[in-house]
């Protein structure tokens, strides 16, 4: 069995800042990390690999050359190999163009049973790439997977998270499964795997020619949506604290709301 995991290198959102003049994200000096939901997707793939001798896990990512560091971390966690889709032609891609490029990379890899993806990336929060990827590959997809119950010869049984509970879904292989954080707890890298990832790991770097994509069909050229500007909302004014008994505070509140023509 062969499993593919899609992963993205994202800025650590605890340190993201927006340029007040250009209204763009300031990425210089901001550390990058493996997208958290993608870490859960990778962990589930590795768990299945541990339980099924002969199973292999390949991580696929699209990004700049610096994403190689993230892919080495994935291999240090236990992945067998990785592919980085990297080219200036891929730059400026929205979710539509991103899924096109990743799908092309996966088609080149071929021969897979399950594709795991994170629910969404913390730098965009769209949750669109996984389902779009399934569409482009012509595969069934189950989103918000919080438990993999059973892997059968021709299908996978999973538990899908809902707002008010969950549902059990059986989906035919090959398929795409997008994962939520409740699925598992990602493992740590080991010293032996870190050394292997740094010295011997097989990481291929493919551009648009390698995956047979026309530059017009990827990157900014193929992105129907574009971010015009980003900004930090102005902080709200200081709130007013009311004091006194409950009746006194209620009277003051009614008075303030009346003054502002709220009531």
C-alpha positions, -999 to +999 in steps of 0.1 A: +000+000+000+012+035-009+001+066+009+007+102-002+005+131+023+002+167+011+020+192+034+026+229+034+052+250+051+034+280+068+046+310+089+043+306+126+010+325+131+020+336+166+046+359+150+028+370+118+028+408+113+013+429+085+032+458+069+012+489+077+022+506+044+022+478+019-006+458+036+012+425+030+024+398+053+059+404+067+076+370+062+112+381+067+125+368+100+093+349+107+099+312+114+082+286+092+066+254+104+048+223+091+011+232+089-005+217+121-033+198+103-008+184+079+012+171+108-019+151+119-023+138+083+013+127+083+010+110+117-020+090+105-002+078+074+028+068+096+005+050+120-010+030+091+026+023+078+036+010+113+007-015+112+012-026+076+046-039+066+055-028+031+035+003+032+053+035+021+046+072+028+055+099+003+051+136+012+042+161-015+045+199-011+044+230-033+065+260-022+099+278-024+132+259-020+131+267+018+103+242+021+129+214+017+136+219+055+100+211+063+101+180+041+132+168+058+114+171+091+086+150+076+111+123+067+127+126+101+092+118+115+091+086+094+081+094+058+100+074+032+105+101+006+092+135-005+086+157-036+088+194-037+070+212-065+090+244-068+092+270-096+086+307-102+057+296-124+039+283-093+042+316-075+011+336-065-012+306-067-046+306-051-062+273-039-074+266-075-040+268-090-024+251-060-046+220-064-038+219-101-001+218-094-003+193-066-026+170-087-001+171-115+027+161-091+007+132-077-002+120-112+035+119-120+041+098-089+011+075-097+002+042-079-013+053-046-041+040-024-048+069+000-040+106-001-040+123+033-043+161+036-048+185+065-082+200+069-068+235+061-037+256+063-034+281+092-022+309+068-053+308+047-079+288+065-098+280+033-101+242+036-104+241-002-072+225-015-080+189-003-115+187-020-102+205-051-073+180-053-098+151-051-119+167-079-088+171-102-078+135-096-113+122-100-113+106-065-139+104-037-131+126-007-141+126+029-134+158+049-129+164+086-118+129+094-113+124+131-107+086+131-097+060+107-117+029+118-106+003+093-087-001+061-102-028+039-089-043+006-109-019-015-121+008+009-115+028+040-140+033+069-136+066+087-154+087+113-162+122+101-165+151+124-197+171+123-208+202+142-232+182+164-216+148+164-201+125+138-209+100+110-193+068+098-184+068+062-170+040+040-152+053+009-136+034-020-099+034-026-081+053-039-094+083-020-086+117-004-090+121+033-087+155+050-078+154+087-086+174+118-064+177+149-086+154+170-074+125+148-041+119+166-011+134+183+019+138+159+050+120+169+085+135+175+114+131+152+141+106+162+178+111+162+183+083+137+157+096+113+170+132+116+205+120+105+189+100+077+168+130+066+198+152+064+222+128+048+204+102+027+168+112+022+153+111-013+137+145-020+128+152-056+124+188-068+100+192-098+091+223-118+063+228-143+081+209-171+087+179-148+049+176-142+038+186-177+021+218-168+018+249-190+029+280-171-005+295-181-022+267-161-005+273-128+006+300-104-008+335-105-017+331-142-043+304-133-056+319-101-092+333-104-089+348-069-063+372-058-056+389-024-059+427-029-047+437+005-042+425+041-046+447+072-047+446+109-081+458+122-079+489+144-081+481+181-114+487+198-117+516+223-115+509+260-146+496+275-165+513+303-169+493+336-201+498+355-201+497+393-228+495+419-256+472+427-273+451+400-302+475+398-278+505+396-257+490+369-288+480+350-301+515+351-267+529+340-265+504+311-300+514+299-291+551+302-259+546+281-277+525+254-304+552+252-278+579+248-263+560+219-298+554+204-293+516+206-326+513+224 
